[in-house]
Amino acid sequence: MESRDPTVVLVAFYNTKALGVRYLETALKKAGYRVVTVFYKTFNSIHPSKTTRAELGLLVDRIRSAQPLMVGLSVMSSMYLDTVELVIDSVVKELGLPIVHGGAFASMFPERFLRREGLDFVIRTDGEHAICALADALRTGGDFRGIPSLCYLEEGGAKINEIGGLESDIDNYSTPAVECAEAYFIEHDRLTEGDPQLGTLSYEVIASRGCPYTCSYCCCINLHRLFPKGTKYVRTRSVSSVIEELKIAKKVCKKLIFVHFYDEIFPNLPGWVDEFVVQYKRYIGLPFTIWSHPKMVDPEVLRKLKKVGLTEVIMGIQSGSPHIRKDIFHRYESNDDIVEATKIVRDSGVFWRSYDFMLRHPFETVDTLKETYDLVKRMHGPFELQLHGLNFLPGTDIVQMAIDQGLVSREAMDAIMYAPMEEQFNAYWEQEKDPDSCMWYAMIYCLQFPNTRRKMERWENDPAAHRGEIDVQYRKAQKLAKIRWYYRKSRMVLKSKLHLF
């Protein structure tokens, strides 16, 4: 092992932005390692595609030529496990290299990736320090067994080390690699040299790690439970760290027109926003998008952010049914809280408001869809509705709830959660077959546009008598949504080019 160059290959799946891998590259390079990063396929939720034999061959050839100490695989989601497992089999069979797995899914299910043969590892939660320590051990022949957060096989089974070595001040992790030094992109049976992020129109940045909420369908609360007792889970970067990253992005991403803050909830610490708006206006000056929460909307914060480029607020609402929101999704805001939050966002003058709903899942009924319809009617517009289904993700609290309530058996749930990704995404966008559910879903969707909304309100007391007409209006609303999308994008480009905030 010592005769090899100190090289690590990192592989990101279905994500050309892949912040986790980019943070690991920064850490490894600071520790003196050469890093080769492969972005393996791109994300497509409508027509996802499993990897091909030709793509696997390209990846193996690229790894072989790098002669690495080990290969790191970022396994954030269970939705593309079929591709991940094909990659693992190819690397082990063809190259016999140590593989280390990381990411949200690997953190929750390390045993799934620990093999009986070879030298395989899992790193749970923050991986920056652990991956450097593991690389050092493999390079020198040292002992890796005491590395915090590392999981590996030993005689008698899997050894799961306690999570540790986490930074409370996440500035200590430095900034992610905006432009990976040796990057490759594999898609459509071709390998392209260079970082695919450089051609992006939008740059994704996270100003914090962790989420303060406990939503049952999300892995954040499950990852939080893995942290040692007393360890701070939600950690926010300094403004200077965020701005430094965005300065680099503006310099190297030549087509960049807007920024998307990918935090679960945009930071709202005392003084943080005040410093941010000064620095963002001075150095960045691009339109940007944030995620918010009905309990976290602050009118003064929104007004400050709007002045320096806030163009869109995305807010998860998920259901208009208090029962589903509280008892199933573990979200504790009231309908009045939600209505007030939409009023605050509207009154802030932010150009675009998008509200996210998860509908037509096994817990849903026609009555709860009616409750969502009633809530959306009360919300302050105009707004965009992002309507979709619910994916059961392994390890999330909602999985056991569905089993306990008899909605699905354990065997059927496993088949759902570990199905090929084409099946999982088809289920995510699946159109419910029940005529009444379809009708109320269409009515909710139509509330986005004044003309179709007026018709829904006219027919809502006896919608079954107007089923065909509702369907016509739904198709009309879908066409209007496409036109609105082009308007929104063109407006974004204009605001970016002319700095019209």
C-alpha positions as CSV (number, residue, x, y, z in Angstrom):
1,M,0.0,0.0,0.0
2,E,2.8,2.4,0.8
3,S,4.2,2.2,-2.8
4,R,1.0,3.7,-4.2
5,D,0.4,7.3,-4.8
6,P,-1.6,8.9,-2.0
7,T,-4.8,9.1,-4.1
8,V,-8.4,8.7,-3.1
9,V,-11.3,8.4,-5.6
10,L,-14.7,9.8,-4.6
11,V,-17.9,8.9,-6.4
12,A,-21.1,10.8,-6.2
13,F,-24.3,9.2,-7.5
14,Y,-27.0,11.1,-9.5
15,N,-25.9,14.5,-8.3
16,T,-23.4,16.7,-10.1
17,K,-23.4,19.2,-7.3
18,A,-22.9,16.6,-4.4
19,L,-21.9,18.9,-1.6
20,G,-20.9,16.0,0.7
21,V,-18.3,14.7,-1.8
22,R,-17.0,18.2,-2.4
23,Y,-16.5,18.8,1.3
24,L,-14.5,15.5,1.5
25,E,-12.3,16.6,-1.4
26,T,-11.4,19.7,0.5
27,A,-10.6,17.8,3.6
28,L,-8.5,15.2,1.8
29,K,-6.5,17.7,-0.2
30,K,-5.7,19.7,2.9
31,A,-4.4,16.4,4.4
32,G,-2.1,16.0,1.5
33,Y,-4.0,13.6,-0.8
34,R,-4.7,13.7,-4.5
35,V,-8.4,13.4,-5.1
36,V,-10.1,12.2,-8.2
37,T,-13.9,12.8,-8.2
38,V,-16.3,11.0,-10.4
39,F,-19.9,12.3,-10.8
40,Y,-21.8,9.2,-11.8
41,K,-24.9,9.9,-13.7
42,T,-27.3,12.9,-13.3
43,F,-30.5,13.3,-11.4
44,N,-33.8,12.8,-13.3
45,S,-36.9,12.3,-11.2
46,I,-39.2,11.8,-14.2
47,H,-37.2,9.3,-16.2
48,P,-34.4,7.9,-13.9
49,S,-32.1,5.4,-15.4
50,K,-30.0,2.6,-13.9
51,T,-26.4,2.4,-14.9
52,T,-25.3,0.5,-18.0
53,R,-22.5,-2.0,-18.4
54,A,-20.6,0.5,-20.5
55,E,-20.8,3.1,-17.8
56,L,-19.6,0.6,-15.2
57,G,-16.6,-0.1,-17.5
58,L,-15.8,3.6,-17.8
59,L,-15.8,4.0,-14.0
60,V,-13.6,0.9,-13.4
61,D,-11.1,2.2,-16.0
62,R,-11.1,5.6,-14.4
63,I,-10.5,4.2,-10.9
64,R,-7.8,1.8,-12.2
65,S,-5.9,4.6,-13.9
66,A,-5.9,6.7,-10.7
67,Q,-4.3,3.8,-8.6
68,P,-6.0,5.0,-5.4
69,L,-5.6,3.8,-1.8
70,M,-9.4,3.5,-1.6
71,V,-12.7,4.4,-3.2
72,G,-15.3,6.6,-1.4
73,L,-18.9,6.2,-2.4
74,S,-21.5,8.8,-1.3
75,V,-24.7,6.9,-0.6
76,M,-27.2,9.6,0.4
77,S,-30.4,7.8,-0.6
78,S,-31.8,4.3,-0.9
79,M,-33.5,5.3,-4.1
80,Y,-30.5,4.4,-6.3
81,L,-29.2,1.4,-4.4
82,D,-29.5,-0.8,-7.4
83,T,-26.9,1.3,-9.2
84,V,-24.7,1.7,-6.1
85,E,-24.6,-2.1,-5.6
86,L,-23.6,-2.7,-9.2
87,V,-20.8,-0.2,-8.8
88,I,-19.6,-1.9,-5.6
89,D,-19.6,-5.3,-7.3
90,S,-17.7,-4.0,-10.3
91,V,-15.0,-2.3,-8.2
92,V,-14.6,-5.3,-5.9
93,K,-14.5,-7.8,-8.7
94,E,-12.3,-5.9,-11.1
95,L,-10.0,-4.0,-8.8
96,G,-10.2,-5.4,-5.3
97,L,-9.8,-2.0,-3.7
98,P,-11.0,-0.9,-0.2
99,I,-14.3,0.9,-0.4
100,V,-15.6,3.4,2.2
101,H,-19.3,4.4,2.2
102,G,-20.7,7.5,3.6
103,G,-23.9,9.7,3.4
104,A,-27.2,9.7,5.1
105,F,-28.3,6.2,4.1
106,A,-25.0,4.6,4.8
107,S,-24.9,6.4,8.2
108,M,-28.2,4.8,9.2
109,F,-27.5,1.3,7.8
110,P,-23.8,0.6,8.0
111,E,-24.2,-3.1,8.2
112,R,-25.7,-3.2,4.8
113,F,-22.4,-2.2,3.2
114,L,-20.0,-4.1,5.4
115,R,-18.8,-7.2,3.4
116,R,-17.4,-10.5,4.6
117,E,-14.6,-10.2,2.0
118,G,-12.3,-7.4,1.2
119,L,-11.6,-4.3,3.3
120,D,-14.7,-2.3,3.4
121,F,-15.8,0.6,5.7
122,V,-18.6,2.9,6.5
123,I,-18.3,6.4,7.9
124,R,-21.3,7.8,9.8
125,T,-22.4,11.4,9.7
126,D,-19.6,14.1,9.3
127,G,-16.9,12.3,7.3
128,E,-14.2,15.0,6.9
129,H,-11.9,13.9,9.8
130,A,-12.7,10.2,9.6
131,I,-11.9,9.8,5.9
132,C,-8.5,11.5,6.3
133,A,-7.7,9.3,9.3
134,L,-8.7,6.2,7.4
135,A,-6.6,7.2,4.3
136,D,-3.6,7.8,6.6
137,A,-4.0,4.3,8.1
138,L,-4.3,2.6,4.7
139,R,-1.3,4.5,3.3
140,T,1.0,3.7,6.3
141,G,-0.4,0.3,7.3
142,G,-1.6,1.8,10.6
143,D,-4.4,0.7,12.8
144,F,-7.8,2.1,11.7
145,R,-9.9,0.5,14.5
146,G,-10.0,3.4,16.8
147,I,-11.1,6.0,14.3
148,P,-14.4,7.7,15.6
149,S,-17.5,7.2,13.4
150,L,-15.8,4.4,11.4
151,C,-17.6,1.0,10.9
152,Y,-15.8,-2.1,9.7
153,L,-15.9,-5.9,9.9
154,E,-14.0,-7.8,12.5
155,E,-14.1,-11.3,13.7
156,G,-17.6,-11.9,15.1
157,G,-19.3,-9.3,13.0
158,A,-19.7,-5.6,12.3
159,K,-17.8,-3.2,14.5
160,I,-19.7,0.1,14.8
161,N,-17.5,2.8,16.4
162,E,-19.1,5.6,18.4
163,I,-19.7,8.8,16.4
164,G,-17.1,11.4,17.3
165,G,-14.7,14.0,16.1
166,L,-17.5,16.2,15.0
167,E,-16.9,20.0,14.7
168,S,-19.2,22.3,16.6
169,D,-17.8,25.1,14.5
170,I,-18.3,23.8,11.0
171,D,-16.2,26.5,9.5
172,N,-13.4,24.2,10.6
173,Y,-14.4,21.9,7.7
174,S,-13.5,24.8,5.3
175,T,-15.6,25.2,2.2
176,P,-16.5,22.5,-0.4
177,A,-14.6,22.2,-3.6
178,V,-16.6,24.4,-6.0
179,E,-14.4,23.2,-8.9
180,C,-13.1,19.7,-8.2
181,A,-9.4,19.5,-9.2
182,E,-9.6,16.2,-11.2
183,A,-13.3,15.6,-12.0
184,Y,-15.1,13.3,-14.5
185,F,-18.7,12.9,-15.4
186,I,-20.2,9.6,-16.6
187,E,-23.6,9.6,-18.3
188,H,-25.1,8.1,-21.4
189,D,-22.2,5.7,-21.8
190,R,-19.7,8.5,-22.0
191,L,-17.0,9.9,-19.7
192,T,-16.4,13.6,-19.9
193,E,-13.5,15.3,-18.3
194,G,-14.0,18.3,-16.0
195,D,-16.4,19.3,-13.2
196,P,-20.0,19.3,-14.6
197,Q,-21.0,21.9,-12.0
198,L,-19.0,24.6,-13.9
199,G,-21.8,24.9,-16.5
200,T,-24.6,25.3,-14.0
201,L,-27.1,28.2,-14.0
202,S,-27.8,27.7,-10.3
203,Y,-25.4,27.1,-7.4
204,E,-26.5,25.1,-4.4
205,V,-25.0,26.2,-1.0
206,I,-25.7,25.1,2.6
207,A,-25.1,27.7,5.3
208,S,-25.9,25.2,8.0
209,R,-26.1,21.5,8.9
210,G,-29.0,19.8,10.5
211,C,-32.7,20.6,11.1
212,P,-34.5,21.5,14.3
213,Y,-37.7,19.6,13.3
214,T,-38.8,16.0,13.7
215,C,-40.8,15.2,10.5
216,S,-41.5,11.5,10.4
217,Y,-40.9,11.1,6.6
218,C,-37.4,12.7,6.8
219,C,-34.1,11.2,7.9
220,C,-32.9,14.3,9.7
221,I,-34.4,13.3,13.0
222,N,-32.9,9.8,12.7
223,L,-29.5,11.2,12.0
224,H,-29.9,13.5,15.0
225,R,-30.5,10.5,17.2
226,L,-27.1,9.0,16.1
227,F,-25.2,12.0,17.5
228,P,-23.6,11.6,21.0
229,K,-25.7,13.0,23.8
230,G,-25.1,16.7,24.2
231,T,-23.6,17.2,20.8
232,K,-25.0,20.2,18.9
233,Y,-26.9,19.0,15.8
234,V,-27.9,22.2,14.0
235,R,-24.7,24.1,13.3
236,T,-24.4,27.2,11.2
237,R,-21.4,28.4,9.2
238,S,-20.2,32.0,9.6
239,V,-21.3,34.5,7.0
240,S,-17.7,35.0,5.8
241,S,-17.4,31.3,5.1
242,V,-20.6,31.2,3.0
243,I,-19.6,34.4,1.1
244,E,-16.1,33.0,0.4
245,E,-17.7,29.9,-1.2
246,L,-20.1,32.0,-3.3
247,K,-17.3,34.3,-4.5
248,I,-15.5,31.3,-5.9
249,A,-18.7,30.0,-7.5
250,K,-19.3,33.4,-9.2
251,K,-15.7,33.3,-10.6
252,V,-15.7,29.7,-11.9
253,C,-19.3,29.1,-12.9
254,K,-19.5,31.4,-15.9
255,K,-23.2,30.9,-16.6
256,L,-24.4,31.3,-13.0
257,I,-27.5,33.4,-12.6
258,F,-28.9,32.5,-9.2
259,V,-28.2,30.8,-5.9
260,H,-30.2,28.2,-4.1
261,F,-29.7,27.9,-0.3
262,Y,-30.3,24.3,0.3
263,D,-30.5,24.5,4.1
264,E,-33.4,22.7,5.7
265,I,-34.3,26.1,7.2
266,F,-32.4,29.2,6.2
267,P,-30.3,30.5,9.2
268,N,-32.1,32.9,11.4
269,L,-29.5,33.4,14.2
270,P,-29.3,36.8,16.0
271,G,-27.1,39.1,13.9
272,W,-26.4,36.5,11.2
273,V,-28.9,37.8,8.7
274,D,-27.8,41.4,9.3
275,E,-24.2,40.5,8.5
276,F,-25.3,38.3,5.6
277,V,-27.3,41.0,3.7
278,V,-24.4,43.4,3.9
279,Q,-21.8,40.9,2.6
280,Y,-24.2,39.3,0.0
281,K,-25.1,42.7,-1.5
282,R,-21.4,43.8,-1.7
283,Y,-19.9,40.6,-3.1
284,I,-22.5,38.4,-4.7
285,G,-25.6,40.3,-5.9
286,L,-27.4,37.4,-7.5
287,P,-31.1,36.4,-7.0
288,F,-31.4,33.6,-4.5
289,T,-33.9,31.0,-3.2
290,I,-34.4,29.8,0.4
291,W,-36.4,27.1,2.2
292,S,-38.5,28.2,5.2
293,H,-41.0,26.8,7.6
294,P,-44.4,28.1,8.9
295,K,-42.9,28.4,12.4
296,M,-39.8,30.2,11.2
297,V,-41.1,32.9,8.9
298,D,-40.0,36.4,10.1
299,P,-41.3,39.4,8.2
300,E,-38.3,41.6,9.1
301,V,-35.9,38.9,8.0
302,L,-37.7,38.5,4.7
303,R,-37.7,42.2,4.0
304,K,-34.0,42.4,4.6
305,L,-33.3,39.4,2.4
306,K,-35.5,40.7,-0.4
307,K,-33.5,43.9,-0.7
308,V,-30.4,41.9,-1.5
309,G,-31.9,39.4,-3.9
310,L,-34.3,37.0,-2.3
311,T,-36.5,36.0,-5.2
312,E,-38.3,32.8,-4.0
313,V,-39.4,31.3,-0.7
314,I,-40.1,27.5,-0.7
315,M,-42.1,26.2,2.3
316,G,-43.1,22.7,3.1
317,I,-46.7,22.5,4.3
318,Q,-47.4,18.8,3.3
319,S,-51.1,18.5,4.2
320,G,-54.1,20.6,5.1
321,S,-55.3,17.9,7.5
322,P,-54.3,18.7,11.1
323,H,-54.5,14.9,11.9
324,I,-52.1,13.9,9.1
325,R,-49.7,16.8,9.8
326,K,-49.5,16.2,13.6
327,D,-50.1,12.5,14.1
328,I,-48.6,11.1,10.9
329,F,-46.0,13.7,9.7
330,H,-45.0,15.0,13.2
331,R,-45.4,18.6,12.2
332,Y,-47.0,20.7,14.9
333,E,-48.0,24.0,13.2
334,S,-51.7,24.7,13.0
335,N,-53.7,25.7,9.9
336,D,-53.8,29.2,11.3
337,D,-50.0,29.3,11.6
338,I,-49.7,28.2,7.9
339,V,-52.2,30.8,6.7
340,E,-50.4,33.5,8.7
341,A,-47.0,32.4,7.3
342,T,-48.3,32.7,3.7
343,K,-49.6,36.2,4.5
344,I,-46.1,37.2,5.9
345,V,-44.4,35.8,2.8
346,R,-46.8,37.6,0.4
347,D,-46.6,40.9,2.3
348,S,-42.8,40.7,2.2
349,G,-43.0,41.3,-1.6
350,V,-40.8,38.3,-2.5
351,F,-41.4,37.6,-6.2
352,W,-42.1,33.9,-6.0
353,R,-43.8,31.7,-3.3
354,S,-43.8,27.9,-3.6
355,Y,-45.7,25.6,-1.2
356,D,-44.9,21.9,-1.0
357,F,-47.6,19.3,-0.4
358,M,-47.4,15.5,-0.1
359,L,-50.7,14.0,-1.1
360,R,-52.4,10.7,-2.0
361,H,-50.3,8.4,0.1
362,P,-51.6,5.4,2.2
363,F,-52.6,7.6,5.1
364,E,-54.6,9.9,2.9
365,T,-58.4,9.8,2.5
366,V,-60.8,11.9,0.4
367,D,-61.8,13.7,3.6
368,T,-58.1,14.8,4.3
369,L,-57.8,15.9,0.6
370,K,-60.9,18.1,1.2
371,E,-59.1,19.5,4.3
372,T,-56.1,20.4,2.1
373,Y,-58.4,22.0,-0.4
374,D,-59.9,24.1,2.3
375,L,-56.5,25.2,3.6
376,V,-55.2,26.1,0.2
377,K,-58.2,28.3,-0.3
378,R,-57.3,30.2,2.8
379,M,-53.6,30.7,1.9
380,H,-52.5,34.1,0.6
381,G,-51.6,34.1,-3.0
382,P,-50.4,34.2,-5.6
383,F,-48.4,31.0,-5.2
384,E,-47.1,27.9,-6.8
385,L,-48.2,24.5,-5.5
386,Q,-45.7,21.7,-5.7
387,L,-47.8,18.5,-5.3
388,H,-46.3,15.1,-5.2
389,G,-46.5,11.8,-3.4
390,L,-44.7,10.2,-0.4
391,N,-41.6,8.0,-0.6
392,F,-41.1,5.6,2.3
393,L,-37.4,6.0,3.0
394,P,-35.7,3.3,5.1
395,G,-35.1,4.2,8.7
396,T,-37.7,7.0,8.9
397,D,-40.3,7.0,11.6
398,I,-43.2,6.9,9.1
399,V,-42.2,3.4,7.9
400,Q,-43.0,1.7,11.2
401,M,-46.2,3.8,11.5
402,A,-47.5,2.5,8.2
403,I,-46.7,-1.1,9.3
404,D,-48.2,-0.7,12.8
405,Q,-51.4,0.7,11.3
406,G,-51.8,-2.3,9.0
407,L,-51.5,-0.2,5.8
408,V,-48.7,-2.4,4.5
409,S,-46.8,-5.5,5.7
410,R,-43.1,-5.5,6.6
411,E,-42.4,-7.6,3.5
412,A,-44.3,-5.3,1.2
413,M,-42.7,-2.2,2.8
414,D,-39.2,-3.6,2.1
415,A,-40.2,-4.3,-1.5
416,I,-41.4,-0.7,-1.8
417,M,-38.3,0.9,-0.2
418,Y,-35.7,-1.2,-2.0
419,A,-37.4,-1.4,-5.4
420,P,-35.5,-0.3,-8.5
421,M,-35.4,3.5,-8.7
422,E,-37.6,3.6,-11.7
423,E,-40.4,2.0,-9.7
424,Q,-39.8,4.3,-6.7
425,F,-40.0,7.5,-8.7
426,N,-43.0,6.2,-10.6
427,A,-44.7,5.7,-7.2
428,Y,-43.7,9.2,-6.2
429,W,-45.5,10.7,-9.2
430,E,-48.2,8.0,-9.4
431,Q,-51.7,9.2,-10.3
432,E,-54.2,7.8,-7.8
433,K,-56.8,5.6,-9.4
434,D,-59.7,6.4,-7.1
435,P,-62.0,8.9,-9.0
436,D,-62.8,11.0,-6.0
437,S,-59.2,11.3,-4.9
438,C,-58.3,12.3,-8.4
439,M,-61.0,14.9,-8.5
440,W,-60.0,16.6,-5.2
441,Y,-56.4,16.5,-6.2
442,A,-57.2,18.3,-9.4
443,M,-59.3,20.8,-7.6
444,I,-56.4,21.6,-5.2
445,Y,-54.1,22.1,-8.2
446,C,-56.6,24.4,-9.9
447,L,-56.6,26.8,-6.9
448,Q,-53.3,28.3,-8.2
449,F,-54.8,30.2,-11.0
450,P,-57.7,32.8,-10.8
451,N,-59.8,31.5,-13.6
452,T,-59.6,27.8,-12.7
453,R,-59.9,28.7,-9.0
454,R,-63.2,30.5,-9.6
455,K,-64.7,27.5,-11.3
456,M,-63.6,25.2,-8.4
457,E,-65.2,27.5,-5.9
458,R,-68.4,27.4,-8.0
459,W,-68.5,23.6,-8.1
460,E,-67.0,22.7,-4.7
461,N,-70.3,21.9,-3.1
462,D,-71.2,19.2,-5.6
463,P,-68.0,18.5,-7.5
464,A,-69.1,15.0,-8.6
465,A,-71.7,16.7,-10.9
466,H,-68.9,18.5,-12.6
467,R,-66.2,15.8,-12.8
468,G,-65.6,16.1,-16.5
469,E,-65.4,19.9,-16.3
470,I,-63.0,19.7,-13.4
471,D,-60.8,17.5,-15.5
472,V,-60.8,20.0,-18.3
473,Q,-59.8,22.8,-16.0
474,Y,-57.1,20.6,-14.5
475,R,-55.5,20.1,-17.9
476,K,-55.8,23.9,-18.5
477,A,-54.1,24.6,-15.2
478,Q,-51.2,22.2,-16.1
479,K,-50.6,24.2,-19.3
480,L,-50.7,27.5,-17.4
481,A,-48.1,26.0,-15.0
482,K,-45.8,25.4,-17.9
483,I,-46.2,29.0,-19.2
484,R,-45.7,30.3,-15.6
485,W,-42.5,28.3,-15.4
486,Y,-41.0,29.9,-18.5
487,Y,-42.1,33.3,-17.2
488,R,-40.5,32.7,-13.9
489,K,-37.2,31.6,-15.4
490,S,-37.0,34.5,-17.8
491,R,-37.7,36.9,-15.0
492,M,-34.9,35.3,-13.0
493,V,-32.4,35.7,-15.8
494,L,-33.5,39.4,-16.3
495,K,-33.1,40.1,-12.6
496,S,-29.7,38.5,-12.5
497,K,-28.4,40.4,-15.5
498,L,-29.7,43.7,-14.5
499,H,-29.5,43.3,-10.7
500,L,-33.2,44.2,-10.3
501,F,-33.9,43.5,-6.7
